[in-house]
Amino acid sequence: MSQQDELTAMRQHVDELTRRVGRLEQALEAALGGAPPARPAAPGPPAPRDLVTIPDTPYDSTLWTDSDDEGLGARDRRAP
């Protein structure tokens, strides 16, 4: 089957699905006495988080005394 044939078949399947969903909506509307079915609300933007202020002052250098440089290994050894 060629790609064009597959696309045509897919469009036909989507059209059939759309028709069936429409029929289901009509049947549900009739069963509920003419009231349209409630549609779920679209999700809104996420709630803003509390912002954390990061100071511009330099960090205390004692925080880094025993740390290794990430990706470079220990300070007393050669990097690969």
Distance bins in CASP14 RR format, pairs under 12 A and 6 or more apart:
PFRMAT RR
TARGET T0000
AUTHOR 0000-0000-0000
RMODE 2
METHOD distances of the structure
MODEL  1
1 7 0 0 0 0 0 1 0 0 0 0 0
1 8 0 0 0 0 1 0 0 0 0 0 0
1 9 1 0 0 1 0 0 0 0 0 0 0
1 10 0 0 0 0 0 1 0 0 0 0 0
2 8 0 0 0 0 1 0 0 0 0 0 0
2 9 0 0 0 0 0 1 0 0 0 0 0
3 9 0 0 0 0 0 1 0 0 0 0 0
3 10 0 0 0 0 0 1 0 0 0 0 0
4 10 0 0 0 0 0 1 0 0 0 0 0
4 11 0 0 0 0 0 1 0 0 0 0 0
5 11 0 0 0 0 0 1 0 0 0 0 0
5 12 0 0 0 0 0 1 0 0 0 0 0
6 12 0 0 0 0 0 1 0 0 0 0 0
6 13 0 0 0 0 0 1 0 0 0 0 0
7 13 0 0 0 0 0 1 0 0 0 0 0
7 14 0 0 0 0 0 1 0 0 0 0 0
8 14 0 0 0 0 0 1 0 0 0 0 0
8 15 0 0 0 0 0 1 0 0 0 0 0
9 15 0 0 0 0 0 1 0 0 0 0 0
9 16 0 0 0 0 0 1 0 0 0 0 0
10 16 0 0 0 0 0 1 0 0 0 0 0
10 17 0 0 0 0 0 1 0 0 0 0 0
11 17 0 0 0 0 0 1 0 0 0 0 0
11 18 0 0 0 0 0 1 0 0 0 0 0
12 18 0 0 0 0 0 1 0 0 0 0 0
12 19 0 0 0 0 0 1 0 0 0 0 0
13 19 0 0 0 0 0 1 0 0 0 0 0
13 20 0 0 0 0 0 1 0 0 0 0 0
14 20 0 0 0 0 0 1 0 0 0 0 0
14 21 0 0 0 0 0 1 0 0 0 0 0
15 21 0 0 0 0 0 1 0 0 0 0 0
15 22 0 0 0 0 0 1 0 0 0 0 0
16 22 0 0 0 0 0 1 0 0 0 0 0
16 23 0 0 0 0 0 1 0 0 0 0 0
17 23 0 0 0 0 0 1 0 0 0 0 0
17 24 0 0 0 0 0 1 0 0 0 0 0
18 24 0 0 0 0 0 1 0 0 0 0 0
18 25 0 0 0 0 0 1 0 0 0 0 0
19 25 0 0 0 0 0 1 0 0 0 0 0
19 26 0 0 0 0 0 1 0 0 0 0 0
20 26 0 0 0 0 0 1 0 0 0 0 0
20 27 0 0 0 0 0 1 0 0 0 0 0
21 27 0 0 0 0 0 1 0 0 0 0 0
21 28 0 0 0 0 0 1 0 0 0 0 0
21 37 0 0 0 0 0 1 0 0 0 0 0
22 28 0 0 0 0 1 0 0 0 0 0 0
22 29 0 0 0 0 1 0 0 0 0 0 0
22 37 0 0 0 0 0 1 0 0 0 0 0
23 29 0 0 0 0 0 1 0 0 0 0 0
23 30 0 0 0 0 0 1 0 0 0 0 0
24 30 0 0 0 0 0 1 0 0 0 0 0
24 31 0 0 0 0 0 1 0 0 0 0 0
24 37 0 0 0 0 1 0 0 0 0 0 0
25 31 0 0 0 0 0 1 0 0 0 0 0
25 32 0 0 0 0 0 1 0 0 0 0 0
25 34 0 0 0 0 0 1 0 0 0 0 0
25 35 0 0 0 0 0 1 0 0 0 0 0
25 36 0 0 0 0 1 0 0 0 0 0 0
25 37 1 0 0 1 0 0 0 0 0 0 0
25 38 0 0 0 0 0 1 0 0 0 0 0
25 39 0 0 0 0 1 0 0 0 0 0 0
26 32 0 0 0 0 0 1 0 0 0 0 0
26 33 0 0 0 0 0 1 0 0 0 0 0
26 34 0 0 0 0 1 0 0 0 0 0 0
26 36 0 0 0 0 0 1 0 0 0 0 0
26 37 0 0 0 0 1 0 0 0 0 0 0
27 33 0 0 0 0 0 1 0 0 0 0 0
27 34 0 0 0 0 0 1 0 0 0 0 0
27 37 0 0 0 0 0 1 0 0 0 0 0
28 34 0 0 0 0 1 0 0 0 0 0 0
28 35 0 0 0 0 1 0 0 0 0 0 0
28 36 0 0 0 0 1 0 0 0 0 0 0
28 37 1 0 1 0 0 0 0 0 0 0 0
28 38 0 0 0 0 0 1 0 0 0 0 0
28 39 0 0 0 0 0 1 0 0 0 0 0
29 35 1 0 0 1 0 0 0 0 0 0 0
29 36 1 0 1 0 0 0 0 0 0 0 0
29 37 1 0 0 1 0 0 0 0 0 0 0
29 38 0 0 0 0 0 1 0 0 0 0 0
30 36 0 0 0 0 0 1 0 0 0 0 0
30 37 0 0 0 0 0 1 0 0 0 0 0
31 37 0 0 0 0 1 0 0 0 0 0 0
32 38 0 0 0 0 1 0 0 0 0 0 0
58 64 0 0 0 0 0 1 0 0 0 0 0
59 65 0 0 0 0 0 1 0 0 0 0 0
59 67 0 0 0 0 0 1 0 0 0 0 0
61 67 0 0 0 0 0 1 0 0 0 0 0
64 70 0 0 0 0 0 1 0 0 0 0 0
64 75 0 0 0 0 0 1 0 0 0 0 0
65 75 0 0 0 0 0 1 0 0 0 0 0
66 74 0 0 0 0 0 1 0 0 0 0 0
66 75 0 0 0 0 1 0 0 0 0 0 0
67 73 0 0 0 0 0 1 0 0 0 0 0
67 74 0 0 0 0 0 1 0 0 0 0 0
67 75 0 0 0 0 1 0 0 0 0 0 0
68 74 1 0 1 0 0 0 0 0 0 0 0
68 75 1 0 0 1 0 0 0 0 0 0 0
68 76 0 0 0 0 1 0 0 0 0 0 0
68 77 0 0 0 0 1 0 0 0 0 0 0
68 79 0 0 0 0 0 1 0 0 0 0 0
69 75 1 0 0 1 0 0 0 0 0 0 0
69 76 0 0 0 0 0 1 0 0 0 0 0
69 77 0 0 0 0 0 1 0 0 0 0 0
69 79 0 0 0 0 1 0 0 0 0 0 0
70 79 0 0 0 0 0 1 0 0 0 0 0
71 77 0 0 0 0 0 1 0 0 0 0 0
71 79 1 0 0 1 0 0 0 0 0 0 0
71 80 0 0 0 0 1 0 0 0 0 0 0
72 78 0 0 0 0 1 0 0 0 0 0 0
72 79 1 0 1 0 0 0 0 0 0 0 0
72 80 0 0 0 0 1 0 0 0 0 0 0
73 79 1 0 0 1 0 0 0 0 0 0 0
73 80 0 0 0 0 1 0 0 0 0 0 0
74 80 0 0 0 0 0 1 0 0 0 0 0
END
